[in-house]
């Protein structure tokens, strides 16, 4: 019996090691492919690829770079996170701590259903429903908060903007952040809640002192996963953005572009240099996403270590 158990342990260990190795090999193969295909574009543009804002790779002379695209990608994703974090975390707390158990279960299922909606549907919904109805809000923000550069709109025109794209991205990342936060909150020992309430804490004080501190690492990990989804979203962003090139913090005025959306829009019509340039921009997006995931792992690790030290 013990020999069979040891054999089963060895088989399980080899299978899991092989699965982990497959993941590493796949990531390395993707990186090698991107680098190999991006080399011709780097030879044409040189270091200017990282500072040039325009995108004319098949022109003579070629003039293209990823600066504006990378800026738009990060700006839209960060703005989406600012919108989604309070909503997702609040929804997760409502489902786990405030709503009755049966109602909370159904609310959780409804939130999870958003993850099953195709991104093109979100994009079409953003074009035909969201953008026309956001004009009033954007005009209000531009009128009363124009002292903040983010909401200033010198052109006084509204439409396909980074702000609209950020709202769509926030809705798309909501189920990811909310689902992870919900499961993390459920892992908090019930004894922590009961002890806080027994000491006279209100419901909010119980959540603030007994639920949120031990859940910080998991919630941050969920937020970072949502950021990764927002950085790589393609079709929905391509549909709701104006597809212009430039670096500006005026998120209400039409325009803007991201790396993923630019690849989706330009790949079919690109020539040899253009395809290499698009793959090079994909390499930059790959590096940004990898850096975000590494940062997330570092934050989760440090938060978990601090929680364990505090518990001891």
N, C-alpha and C positions, 0 to 999 in steps of 0.2 A: 504493500500500500504506500509506504513512504517512498519507494523507488518510483512508483507511478506519479506521486506528487512532485518529486524532484524533476522527473522528465517533463511533466506538464509545465512546471515553472521555467525550465530551460527553453521549451518551445515558445511559451508566451514571451519570454525575454527576447528571443531571437526575432519573433514576429514584430514586436514593438520597436526593436532597434532597426529592423528593416524598414518599417513604416516611417520612422524618423529620418532615416537616411534617404528615403525616396523624396521626402519633403525638401531636404537640404539640396539634393541633386537637382530637383526641379527648379528651385530658386536660383541655383548657380547656373543652370542651363538657360533660364530666362535672361539672367544678367549677361551671360556671354553672348547670346543672340542679339540683345539690344546694343551692346558695345560694338559688336562686329558690324551690324547694319548702320550704326550711327557714325562710324569712322569717316565715310566719305563726306558727310555733312560737316563734321568738325574740321576736315581738311580744307573745305571751301571757306567756312566762316571763321575758323580759329577761335580764339578766346572771346571774340565779339559775339559768339552765339549766346553767351550768358548775360550780355548787356544790351544787345540790340532789341528794340521794341517792335520793329516792323516784321512782316512775314511775306517776303517775295523770294522764295528759294529757287524758282524756275525762271526768274527774270535775268536779264543781262545788263549789268552785273547783278549777281545774286545778293540779296540783302534780307537776312532773316535772323531771328534770335528768340530766346525763350523768356526774356525778362518780363514783358507785359503779361504773357500767359501764366508764368509762375506766380506773379503778383495777383492776378485775377483769381487763380485757383485757390491760393491761401486766403485771400480776402473773403471770397464767397463762403469757403468752408468755415472759417473762424466766425463770421457773422451768423452762419447757420447754427453753429454751436451755441453762441450767445443767446439765440432765440430758443433753442430746443432744450437746453440744460434745465432751466426752471420748470418747463412744462413736463419734461420726461421724468425728472426726479419727483416733482409734485404728484404726477399721475401714479408713479410707483408707490409713493407713500400713501396716497389715497386708497389704492387697491389693497395694500398689505396692512395698513394701520388704522384706517378710518372706516372704510366701507364694510358692510356685513360680508361674511365669507362667501356666500353664494353670489352676491352682487359683484364683489371684487373679482371672483373667478371669471365671470362673464365680461367684465370690463377689461380684464387682462387679455382675454381672447380677442376682443374687439380691437384692442391696440395692436396685438400681434398680427391681425389680418392686414394691417397696412403694409407689412413686409412682403405680402404676397402680391401686391399690386405692381404690375410692370412699370418700369421707369418711363416708358413712352406714354403711358396713361397719365402719369403725373405731369409730364411735359405738356400734353394736350390740354389737360385740366388747367395748367398754369396759363397757357395762352388764351384760351377761350373763356375761362371763368375767373381766375384769380387776378390776372393783370388788369382787366377792365374795372374790377371792383376795388383794386388797391389804389387807384388814382387819387381818390379822396384822402386816404391816409397819407400817401406820399406828399400831396399838396399841403396837408396839415403839418407834417414833419418839416417840410422845406420852409414853411412860413414861420413857425414858432420855434424851431430848433436850428435855424440856419446859422446861428453863431457856432455850432459844432460843425467842423469841416466835413464830417461824415454825412450829414444831412443837408449840406448846402448844395443847391442846384442852380449854378449860374445860367444854364441854358433855358431854364423854366419849361422844359419839356419832360414828359413822363411816358413810360412805356416799358419796353424790355430792358430791365436794369439788373444790376448786381443784387439789389435789395430783393427784387422779385425772385431771382434765382436762389437767394439765401433762404427765403420763406419756403420755396419748394424743397430745397435740400433739408431744411429743418423737419418738414413733414416726413420726408423719406427716411431720415435718421432717427425719428422719434421711436419707432418700435424697437430698434436695436438698443438704444440707451435705456428706454423704459423697461424692456424685458430683462436686461442684465441687472439694472438697479433693483427691480422687483425680486429677482431671485436672491440677490445679495441681502436685501432686507429680510427675506424669509429665513436666511441662515443664521440670523442673530438669535441667540438662545432666548427662549421665552422667559426664563428666569430673570434676565436683565430687565425686561419690561416690567415684570411683576415687582421686582425689588424697587425700581424707581417709583412706581405708583404707590407701593406700600410706604415709602418715605414721604409721601405727600406731593409728589410731582404731578403737575397737570399733564394732559395728553401731549401738548407741544413740548414741555420740558422733558418728558420721557423720551420722545423721539429725538430731541436735540442731544440728550446726554447718554441714552442707552442704545439708540439705533444707529444714528449717523456716524459717530466716531469709529466703531469697528467695521463699518461698511465703506469707509472712505476709499480704501484701495480698490475694491471691486467696482465702485461707482466711477472712479477715475479711469479704470480700465475700459468700462463700457463707453465712457465719453470718448476715449481715444479710438475705440473701434468705430464709433459714429463718425469721428473726424476722418478716419480712413475711408469710410463709405462716401463721405461728402467730397473728399479730394478726388476720388476716382470716378464719380458719376459723370455720365457722358450725354445720353440722349436727352434727358429732361433738361439739363443745363443748356444744351445746344438749342433747344426749342424756345427757351424763355430768355436767352441773352441776345443782345444785339450784334454780337460777333464783330467787335471793333478791337483795335490794338492800341493800347496806351496804359499808362500808369496814373491812376487818379483815385482819390479817396471819396469822390462824390458818388455814392452808391445809388442815389435816386435818379440820376440822369441816365438816359438810354445808352447802352454800350457795354463793353466788357467782354472778356473771353477767358476760357480756361484751357489747360493743356488737353484734357480729355475731350472736351467739346471741339476743339480745333482739329484734333486728329480725326474725329468722326466726320467733320464737315469737309475737310480738305483731302482726305486720303484718296478718294475716288478720282479726283481731277489732278492729282499731283504727278509730276514727272519723276525721273530717277533721283535727282537732287532733292526734290520736294518730299519724296517718300523717306529718304534717308534723314531729312531734317525732322520729319514727323516722328520717326522712330527715335531720333536723338531727344526730342522733347519728351517722348514716352520714357526714355531712360532717366531724365530729370524727375519726372513724376514718380518713377519707381524708387529713386533715391529718397525723395521727400516722404513717400509712404513708409519706406523702410526706417527712416529716421524717426518718424512719428511712432511707429510700433516699438522701436527700441526705447524711445522716451517713455512710452506707456509702461513697458515692462519694468523700467527703472523706477518709475513712480510707484507702481503697484508693489514692487519688492521692498522699497523703503517704507511705504505705509504699512505693509504687513509686518516688517521687522519692528517698527515703532510700536505697533499694537501689541505684539508679543512681549516686548520689553516692558510696556506699561502693565500688561496682565501679570507679569512676574513680579 
